Amino acid sequence: MSRDLVALPKVHLHVHLESTVRPESVPPPPPVFTGFGAFIEWTTAVRACLCSDADFERAAYQFCVDSAADGVRYAELTFTAAAHGVRLGTGDRPLQAVLAGLRAGARDAGIDVRLVLDHSRRRPLEWAESTVRMAASHPDLVVGFGVAGEEAPPLAPYATVVDAAAEAGVHLVHHAGETAGPASVREALRIGRAERIGHGIRALEDRDVVAELRERRVPLEVCPSSNVAVGLVPSAAEHPLPALLDAGLAVTLSTDMPAVTGRTLSAEYAAVREIFGATDDELATLAVAAVDASFAPDALKAELRADIAGWLTHHPHAAAHC
């Protein structure tokens, strides 16, 4: 029998706070998205439900509780802080509320959660500059900055913002190679100075981009169920996850938007087991890759690697949670 995947110590690197809010608080997603634009429309409707400090604090707290219950030990949660502050006219208060929720949730649930602050390419450059300033102001809990959203707009206008983030010690993690092709991945690496790539699945369309990712050992945050839900991959069985691994790339597994897919991170691992026939050793390798790709403290990384190895040494039992 297979080992319990909830018991597998996991690191979650690509998940958006707005797409984790419990269903009783937001509009339900449609059964099928007609494209990435339809997903953006739903996300906008969800964001409109987050209006008060209490809303943001509760969402962050519940993320910690729900993640810990799923066996996640460390997470880097993505949050669009500046856009919420502009929408509500409250500056950095949404971020402050999320940070308060994370502190309380980490304490009560026994999980370590940090933030990556993102910025949509469709929004003003000034918001990105504000995002980097906010990230640099909270080095204890904010570890990264990234450009996200629709990937067609070029990254070149963000070169100075990227440089400012790097100079401030803020890690760089950009969305690329999801809605746009491999050129967006190359741009994220060269202009965006990316230390990780959100998604990156279309890198496979260009062997030179694959080689650059492999040589630099830049990890990909791969989210199979999300890619299928938004219509970017026809089906789970056709997802390029195995091809990414076969290409020798550093691949990690995440959910992106569990409120849409209905899949926890454990369920995402279970789907890889079921659809692609991954062994427990291979799933543990994916879990370790996420540890290695994270910006967690070195001591926590060492502890997680040891605990994943311990999971493998235990006799398998029924995966009742998955």
Stockholm file with secondary structure:
# STOCKHOLM 1.0

chainA/1-322         MSRDLVALPKVHLHVHLESTVRPESVPPPPPVFTGFGAFIEWTTAVRACLCSDADFERAAYQFCVDSAADGVRYAELTFTAAAHGVRLGTGDRPLQAVLAGLRAGARDAGIDVRLVLDHSRRRPLEWAESTVRMAASHPDLVVGFGVAGEEAPPLAPYATVVDAAAEAGVHLVHHAGETAGPASVREALRIGRAERIGHGIRALEDRDVVAELRERRVPLEVCPSSNVAVGLVPSAAEHPLPALLDAGLAVTLSTDMPAVTGRTLSAEYAAVREIFGATDDELATLAVAAVDASFAPDALKAELRADIAGWLTHHPHAAAHC
#=GR chainA/1-322 SS CCCCSSSSCEEEEEEEGGGTSCGGGSCCCCSSCSSHHHHHHHHHHHHHTCCSHHHHHHHHHHHHHHHHHTTEEEEEEEECHHHHHHHHTCTTHHHHHHHHHHHHHHHHHTCEEEEEEEEETTSCHHHHHHHHHHHHHCTTTEEEEEEESCSCSCSGGGHHHHHHHHHTTCEEEEEESSSSCHHHHHHHHHTSCCSEEEECGGGGGCHHHHHHHHHHTCCEEECHHHHHHTTSSSCGGGCSHHHHHHTTCCEEECCBCHHHHCCCHHHHHHHHHHHHCCCHHHHHHHHHHHHHHSCCCHHHHHHHHHHHHHHHHSCCCCCTTC
#=GC SS_cons         CCCCSSSSCEEEEEEEGGGTSCGGGSCCCCSSCSSHHHHHHHHHHHHHTCCSHHHHHHHHHHHHHHHHHTTEEEEEEEECHHHHHHHHTCTTHHHHHHHHHHHHHHHHHTCEEEEEEEEETTSCHHHHHHHHHHHHHCTTTEEEEEEESCSCSCSGGGHHHHHHHHHTTCEEEEEESSSSCHHHHHHHHHTSCCSEEEECGGGGGCHHHHHHHHHHTCCEEECHHHHHHTTSSSCGGGCSHHHHHHTTCCEEECCBCHHHHCCCHHHHHHHHHHHHCCCHHHHHHHHHHHHHHSCCCHHHHHHHHHHHHHHHHSCCCCCTTC
//
